[in-house]
Amino acid sequence: MPATPPPTAPRPPSRLAVIARWLRRHFGFSRVETRGFVVLLLLLLVVAVLPVLLRPADPTYLPAADQRQLDDWAADLSKRLAISDSVERQRYAGRRSYSADGASRYPTVAQVKLAPFDPNALTALDWEARGVPHFVAGRIVTYGQKAGGFRAKVQVQRIYGLPDSVYQRLAPFMQLPDALPGRPDYAARGGNVPFASAAPSRFPRKPAHLQPFDLNLADTTQLQQIKGIGRGRAKWIVIRRNELGGYVSEAQLADVFVLRDAPDLVDSLRKYTFVAPGFVPQTVNINSGTFDELWPHPYVGKPLARLIVAFRKQHGPYKTPEDLRQIKILKEENFAKLRPYVRCE
């Protein structure tokens, strides 16, 4: 009988097998657990991807549509401004106005050579032909008609708004006595009546000879020294100056609303005030100025300020103030007024 071989000892497991067995024992999954884990991973993937899929698309910027809307607004505003300008021209037809350089827009009347004349026989055009301002000429004729005619030169001299230089040039040719018959010529002595010293006026007298002063440095007290300028008008002249950032021309006084119907006062102010050469007004930066910083300026306003900001956002910063001309509602005469008060930085 053959001999049976002795049994061999089992080989010890390798280290890798030991690690695999340990992992399977502690981290292994049954079939049911594996299915649950796969379902959980799918749910997590859906939760992570679903917000991205459901998020609305970002709106696309359409500059053409914005430009169309901006042009529509500009066209509508231009139409309203044109209607407003026509209404203002009809409303103030016949009233005196000034051009950008301060010259009167009334048609010039041909001047005549001075010769002896009767003031009671002249029309307003005849007075203008002898160098009398337009608004004073009409006032002279109206006064003469209401007074029943001029009886002395002193009555013409007392006409409000008549420059003394014009009167002195015309007086030798007037066919009238110097003073009213039987009355002393108080006007020649300064315009005081006999009882004026006994009853002093509560209003201070205006100086007879006033030296011109700087319009941008004057206070209300100095402005009130001009005949016809009271406390209210002086206050609004200063307010307008502060709103503008300083006057660059005496012609801007015609835009002060308390002086729009008083061209004679505008003439008096231009006679006794001046803007210092080289004066630089306060300016606003149109590249950094917000809507709230731009619109309070008298030459801007809310519609133009809104368009200045919108144009800057759409086309980038302004390179020069002349770029404002690309805004359609800004007329050339309005740009000329606004130009000294803006800058680009």
Summary of the structure (lengths in Angstrom):
residues: 345
radius of gyration: 43.8
end to end distance: 117.4
largest distance: 186.2
contacts: 790
relative contact order: 0.07
helix: 52%
strand: 3%
